[in-house]
Amino acid sequence: LLGINKRSYTEILYNDYSLFDKNKDRTDDILLLLTWFIGDLVFLSKNPNTDRVVNNDCRDKLSEFVASNSGLKTDNFIKAATVINTLSHRIKANVNFESCVCDALMQLKKELTK
């Protein structure tokens, strides 16, 4: 997630989709982690010294992402969280797995690249 803004669409579709495809039985866990990361990005974008970061072990990488992407606003993070939530609902509704994951990855790149 943190490198999505630096990778090409092709690379994202190939590498990131394969993570989901190889771990279909753990998709809920992956989406939960992504949601936590997005929440942490919101907190850090508002206050770099916040103590509300869930993923403290990744704090430095998250802070670096926020600092190097200062053009991102809270709205971008909210839209990214919505993409993840929508993906979860679509998977549970038995929408084609590959189609909905690839669509979500493209939307995440759009929202997290500024």
N, CA, C and O of each residue as an XYZ file, in Angstrom:
456
protein
N       0.830     -1.199      0.000
C       0.000      0.000      0.000
C       0.867      1.253      0.000
O       0.578      2.213     -0.715
N       1.918      1.245      0.793
C       2.712      2.454      0.941
C       3.535      2.785     -0.297
O       3.982      3.922     -0.449
N       3.740      1.832     -1.172
C       4.495      2.096     -2.390
C       3.627      2.205     -3.624
O       4.140      2.304     -4.738
N       2.321      2.190     -3.438
C       1.402      2.159     -4.572
C       1.546      3.394     -5.462
O       1.340      3.313     -6.673
N       1.891      4.507     -4.884
C       2.007      5.738     -5.663
C       3.252      5.755     -6.537
O       3.342      6.574     -7.452
N       4.203      4.884     -6.286
C       5.454      4.854     -7.043
C       5.493      3.751     -8.097
O       6.408      3.709     -8.919
N       4.516      2.871     -8.076
C       4.517      1.732     -9.001
C       3.554      1.972    -10.156
O       2.577      2.711    -10.034
N       3.853      1.335    -11.266
C       2.984      1.448    -12.444
C       1.713      0.628    -12.227
O       1.655     -0.249    -11.366
N       0.707      0.937    -13.028
C      -0.549      0.180    -12.953
C      -0.297     -1.296    -13.249
O      -0.875     -2.168    -12.600
N       0.554     -1.574    -14.215
C       0.861     -2.967    -14.581
C       1.485     -3.701    -13.404
O       1.099     -4.826    -13.085
N       2.441     -3.064    -12.770
C       3.114     -3.681    -11.624
C       2.129     -3.924    -10.479
O       2.175     -4.968     -9.828
N       1.253     -2.972    -10.240
C       0.249     -3.118     -9.179
C      -0.679     -4.283     -9.485
O      -0.948     -5.117     -8.620
N      -1.164     -4.336    -10.714
C      -2.082     -5.416    -11.080
C      -1.411     -6.776    -10.978
O      -2.029     -7.750    -10.548
N      -0.160     -6.841    -11.369
C       0.530     -8.130    -11.349
C       0.920     -8.530     -9.926
O       0.578     -9.621     -9.470
N       1.631     -7.651     -9.228
C       2.157     -8.000     -7.903
C       1.104     -7.964     -6.806
O       0.985     -8.908     -6.025
N       0.348     -6.887     -6.744
C      -0.606     -6.744     -5.646
C      -1.795     -7.691     -5.810
O      -2.294     -8.240     -4.828
N      -2.244     -7.880     -7.046
C      -3.345     -8.827     -7.234
C      -2.913    -10.223     -6.813
O      -3.697    -10.955     -6.208
N      -1.688    -10.600     -7.121
C      -1.240    -11.951     -6.781
C      -1.236    -12.167     -5.263
O      -1.456    -13.286     -4.798
N      -0.986    -11.107     -4.492
C      -1.071    -11.218     -3.033
C      -2.486    -11.628     -2.616
O      -2.664    -12.519     -1.786
N      -3.476    -10.975     -3.195
C      -4.870    -11.322     -2.894
C      -5.212    -12.717     -3.403
O      -5.849    -13.505     -2.704
N      -4.783    -13.012     -4.627
C      -5.125    -14.296     -5.246
C      -4.543    -15.471     -4.462
O      -5.206    -16.492     -4.282
N      -3.316    -15.324     -4.003
C      -2.656    -16.409     -3.259
C      -3.204    -16.542     -1.843
O      -2.996    -17.561     -1.183
N      -3.896    -15.520     -1.384
C      -4.390    -15.506     -0.003
C      -5.895    -15.272      0.058
O      -6.375    -14.554      0.935
N      -6.638    -15.870     -0.863
C      -8.088    -15.654     -0.903
C      -8.755    -15.970      0.430
O      -9.705    -15.298      0.832
N      -8.255    -16.990      1.110
C      -8.843    -17.373      2.391
C      -8.523    -16.376      3.501
O      -9.099    -16.452      4.586
N      -7.611    -15.443      3.238
C      -7.233    -14.436      4.231
C      -7.587    -13.021      3.774
O      -7.069    -12.044      4.315
N      -8.461    -12.914      2.790
C      -8.816    -11.605      2.237
C      -9.364    -10.663      3.304
O      -9.021     -9.481      3.321
N     -10.205    -11.171      4.184
C     -10.753    -10.305      5.250
C      -9.635     -9.734      6.112
O      -9.689     -8.568      6.504
N      -8.627    -10.542      6.410
C      -7.494    -10.072      7.212
C      -6.707     -8.998      6.464
O      -6.320     -7.986      7.049
N      -6.473     -9.219      5.178
C      -5.737     -8.247      4.363
C      -6.489     -6.922      4.326
O      -5.889     -5.859      4.486
N      -7.793     -6.984      4.117
C      -8.596     -5.758      4.045
C      -8.632     -5.038      5.393
O      -8.636     -3.808      5.439
N      -8.659     -5.792      6.480
C      -8.631     -5.185      7.811
C      -7.308     -4.450      8.024
O      -7.293     -3.324      8.522
N      -6.210     -5.080      7.650
C      -4.900     -4.431      7.776
C      -4.833     -3.165      6.929
O      -4.316     -2.141      7.376
N      -5.354     -3.237      5.708
C      -5.364     -2.053      4.849
C      -6.188     -0.929      5.472
O      -5.804      0.238      5.402
N      -7.305     -1.279      6.072
C      -8.151     -0.279      6.736
C      -7.397      0.361      7.897
O      -7.464      1.575      8.087
N      -6.685     -0.446      8.667
C      -5.890      0.095      9.776
C      -4.802      1.027      9.261
O      -4.564      2.089      9.837
N      -4.138      0.630      8.172
C      -3.102      1.487      7.589
C      -3.682      2.833      7.172
O      -3.093      3.881      7.437
N      -4.835      2.798      6.522
C      -5.468      4.047      6.083
C      -5.808      4.913      7.290
O      -5.579      6.122      7.266
N      -6.348      4.311      8.339
C      -6.651      5.059      9.557
C      -5.408      5.694     10.152
O      -5.427      6.849     10.577
N      -4.331      4.930     10.177
C      -3.071      5.476     10.686
C      -2.580      6.639      9.838
O      -2.069      7.624     10.370
N      -2.732      6.532      8.524
C      -2.329      7.622      7.634
C      -3.129      8.892      7.921
O      -2.584      9.995      7.878
N      -4.406      8.736      8.210
C      -5.242      9.897      8.550
C      -4.721     10.549      9.828
O      -4.517     11.762      9.870
N      -4.507      9.749     10.865
C      -4.013     10.295     12.134
C      -2.678     11.007     11.944
O      -2.485     12.115     12.445
N      -1.756     10.370     11.219
C      -0.426     10.950     11.028
C      -0.453     12.192     10.145
O       0.370     13.092     10.309
N      -1.398     12.241      9.209
C      -1.483     13.430      8.353
C      -1.996     14.632      9.146
O      -1.678     15.777      8.825
N      -2.776     14.368     10.165
C      -3.308     15.442     11.004
C      -2.331     15.841     12.109
O      -2.222     17.015     12.462
N      -1.617     14.841     12.653
C      -0.688     15.100     13.752
C       0.418     14.049     13.716
O       0.195     12.914     14.135
N       1.600     14.402     13.227
C       2.706     13.440     13.127
C       3.127     12.836     14.467
O       3.768     11.786     14.492
N       2.783     13.471     15.559
C       3.180     12.977     16.880
C       2.061     12.239     17.607
O       2.161     11.983     18.807
N       1.013     11.901     16.895
C      -0.143     11.252     17.527
C       0.242      9.923     18.172
O       1.169      9.247     17.727
N      -0.479      9.566     19.216
C      -0.274      8.268     19.861
C      -1.392      7.290     19.475
O      -1.530      6.223     20.074
N      -2.179      7.667     18.473
C      -3.331      6.855     18.063
C      -3.017      5.892     16.917
O      -3.934      5.286     16.364
N      -1.764      5.741     16.555
C      -1.375      4.858     15.465
C      -1.524      3.402     15.911
O      -0.965      3.009     16.935
N      -2.265      2.610     15.156
C      -2.496      1.201     15.477
C      -1.254      0.375     15.142
O      -0.853     -0.493     15.917
N      -0.657      0.645     13.999
C       0.487     -0.131     13.504
C       1.791      0.575     13.874
O       2.508      1.073     13.007
N       2.087      0.611     15.177
C       3.285      1.306     15.643
C       4.560      0.720     15.059
O       5.548      1.436     14.898
N       4.557     -0.567     14.738
C       5.745     -1.186     14.161
C       6.043     -0.640     12.762
O       7.165     -0.780     12.275
N       5.066     -0.028     12.119
C       5.236      0.552     10.780
C       5.194      2.078     10.813
O       5.127      2.721      9.766
N       5.231      2.642     11.985
C       5.050      4.083     12.139
C       6.012      4.895     11.270
O       5.599      5.865     10.634
N       7.284      4.509     11.238
C       8.269      5.270     10.459
C       7.915      5.262      8.969
O       7.992      6.296      8.306
N       7.533      4.107      8.451
C       7.176      4.012      7.028
C       5.897      4.802      6.735
O       5.794      5.469      5.705
N       4.932      4.722      7.644
C       3.685      5.465      7.471
C       3.947      6.967      7.509
O       3.404      7.718      6.699
N       4.778      7.400      8.450
C       5.114      8.824      8.564
C       5.855      9.307      7.320
O       5.615     10.413      6.837
N       6.748      8.480      6.810
C       7.484      8.831      5.600
C       6.541      8.973      4.412
O       6.691      9.882      3.597
N       5.563      8.065      4.319
C       4.583      8.138      3.239
C       3.804      9.450      3.315
O       3.626     10.128      2.303
N       3.345      9.804      4.503
C       2.581     11.039      4.682
C       3.445     12.252      4.329
O       2.991     13.162      3.636
N       4.672     12.258      4.799
C       5.560     13.399      4.553
C       5.888     13.549      3.066
O       5.979     14.669      2.562
N       6.064     12.443      2.372
C       6.441     12.526      0.961
C       5.232     12.695      0.036
O       5.397     12.865     -1.172
N       4.035     12.651      0.589
C       2.811     12.811     -0.200
C       1.932     13.883      0.423
O       0.755     13.654      0.700
N       2.507     15.038      0.636
C       1.795     16.112      1.324
C       0.583     16.618      0.545
O      -0.261     17.320      1.102
N       0.490     16.268     -0.737
C      -0.667     16.673     -1.533
C      -1.919     15.875     -1.211
O      -3.020     16.258     -1.607
N      -1.759     14.772     -0.499
C      -2.917     13.962     -0.119
C      -3.656     14.637      1.031
O      -3.050     15.137      1.978
N      -4.950     14.636      0.924
C      -5.810     15.241      1.948
C      -6.615     14.149      2.646
O      -6.660     13.006      2.190
N      -7.236     14.508      3.731
C      -8.070     13.557      4.465
C      -9.100     12.925      3.547
O      -9.404     11.740      3.679
N      -9.638     13.697      2.621
C     -10.627     13.184      1.679
C     -10.074     12.025      0.847
O     -10.793     11.066      0.566
N      -8.804     12.109      0.453
C      -8.191     11.007     -0.296
C      -8.155      9.733      0.544
O      -8.430      8.646      0.038
N      -7.819      9.864      1.814
C      -7.757      8.704      2.695
C      -9.145      8.127      2.942
O      -9.318      6.910      3.007
N     -10.133      9.009      3.079
C     -11.512      8.539      3.268
C     -11.979      7.783      2.031
O     -12.616      6.736      2.144
N     -11.666      8.308      0.857
C     -12.034      7.612     -0.382
C     -11.316      6.274     -0.485
O     -11.905      5.294     -0.940
N     -10.052      6.217     -0.069
C      -9.316      4.948     -0.092
C      -9.953      3.937      0.861
O     -10.066      2.757      0.527
N     -10.365      4.388      2.034
C     -11.041      3.502      2.984
C     -12.366      3.010      2.415
O     -12.749      1.859      2.623
N     -13.059      3.880      1.704
C     -14.320      3.498      1.064
C     -14.080      2.435     -0.007
O     -14.873      1.505     -0.157
N     -12.994      2.577     -0.740
C     -12.637      1.578     -1.761
C     -12.443      0.210     -1.100
O     -12.931     -0.802     -1.603
N     -11.736      0.186      0.018
C     -11.484     -1.071      0.725
C     -12.789     -1.662      1.250
O     -13.014     -2.868      1.145
N     -13.639     -0.819      1.810
C     -14.932     -1.276      2.320
C     -15.810     -1.822      1.191
O     -16.460     -2.856      1.344
N     -15.821     -1.123      0.069
C     -16.605     -1.568     -1.087
C     -16.077     -2.903     -1.598
O     -16.855     -3.786     -1.958
N     -14.758     -3.050     -1.630
C     -14.166     -4.316     -2.070
C     -14.627     -5.458     -1.169
O     -14.975     -6.534     -1.656
N     -14.627     -5.230      0.119
C     -15.082     -6.257      1.055
C     -16.524     -6.670      0.769
O     -16.843     -7.859      0.752
N     -17.385     -5.695      0.547
C     -18.799     -5.988      0.258
C     -18.947     -6.724     -1.070
O     -19.744     -7.657     -1.179
N     -18.198     -6.317     -2.060
C     -18.292     -6.951     -3.373
C     -17.829     -8.402     -3.327
O     -18.433     -9.266     -3.962
N     -16.765     -8.672     -2.585
C     -16.271    -10.048     -2.465
C     -17.307    -10.913     -1.762
O     -17.554    -12.048     -2.167
N     -17.911    -10.373     -0.707
C     -18.930    -11.133      0.031
C     -20.181    -11.359     -0.801
O     -20.932    -12.304     -0.556
N     -20.411    -10.489     -1.792
C     -21.576    -10.633     -2.670
C     -21.256    -11.517     -3.876
O     -22.051    -11.621     -4.811
N     -20.090    -12.146     -3.841
C     -19.653    -13.064     -4.903
C     -19.477    -12.410     -6.261
O     -19.686    -13.048     -7.292
N     -19.094    -11.142     -6.268
C     -18.713    -10.484     -7.514
C     -17.389    -11.117     -7.936
O     -16.613    -11.545     -7.081
N     -17.123    -11.182     -9.216
C     -15.893    -11.782     -9.712
C     -14.691    -11.251     -8.935
O     -14.431    -10.048     -8.920
N     -13.968    -12.157     -8.296
C     -12.870    -11.791     -7.395
C     -11.806    -10.961     -8.105
O     -11.437     -9.886     -7.633
N     -11.320    -11.452     -9.225
C     -10.249    -10.754     -9.947
C     -10.689     -9.360    -10.378
O      -9.938     -8.394    -10.246
N     -11.889     -9.267    -10.884
C     -12.394     -7.985    -11.361
C     -12.498     -6.960    -10.237
O     -12.052     -5.824    -10.393
N     -13.074     -7.348     -9.122
C     -13.271     -6.363     -8.052
C     -11.958     -6.021     -7.352
O     -11.785     -4.880     -6.925
N     -11.030     -6.966     -7.220
C      -9.741     -6.652     -6.598
C      -8.939     -5.720     -7.502
O      -8.377     -4.732     -7.031
N      -8.883     -6.026     -8.791
C      -8.130     -5.176     -9.719
C      -8.719     -3.766     -9.789
O      -7.979     -2.784     -9.830
N     -10.031     -3.671     -9.804
C     -10.686     -2.363     -9.806
C     -10.324     -1.587     -8.541
O     -10.022     -0.396     -8.608
N     -10.352     -2.250     -7.402
C     -10.020     -1.588     -6.135
C      -8.559     -1.133     -6.121
O      -8.255     -0.042     -5.638
N      -7.673     -1.944     -6.635
C      -6.260     -1.562     -6.676
C      -6.049     -0.312     -7.533
O      -5.265      0.566     -7.172
N      -6.744     -0.237     -8.658
C      -6.629      0.944     -9.522
C      -7.176      2.192     -8.820
O      -6.601      3.275     -8.924
N      -8.289      2.024     -8.109
C      -8.871      3.150     -7.383
C      -7.959      3.589     -6.232
O      -7.826      4.783     -5.964
N      -7.335      2.626     -5.557
C      -6.414      2.975     -4.474
C      -5.215      3.744     -5.016
O      -4.773      4.712     -4.397
N      -4.685      3.329     -6.159
C      -3.570      4.067     -6.756
C      -3.989      5.492     -7.045
O      -3.243      6.431     -6.767
N      -5.182      5.661     -7.603
C      -5.680      7.006     -7.923
C      -5.769      7.870     -6.659
O      -5.326      9.018     -6.660
N      -6.329      7.329     -5.604
C      -6.525      8.111     -4.375
C      -5.248      8.370     -3.611
O      -5.141      9.378     -2.911
N      -4.275      7.479     -3.729
C      -3.055      7.626     -2.927
C      -1.882      8.145     -3.743
O      -0.732      8.030     -3.320
N      -2.160      8.713     -4.902
C      -1.118      9.316     -5.735
C      -1.504     10.765     -5.987
O      -2.488     11.041     -6.674
N      -0.744     11.673     -5.442
C      -0.980     13.103     -5.659
C       0.331     13.804     -5.777
O       0.366     15.021     -5.963
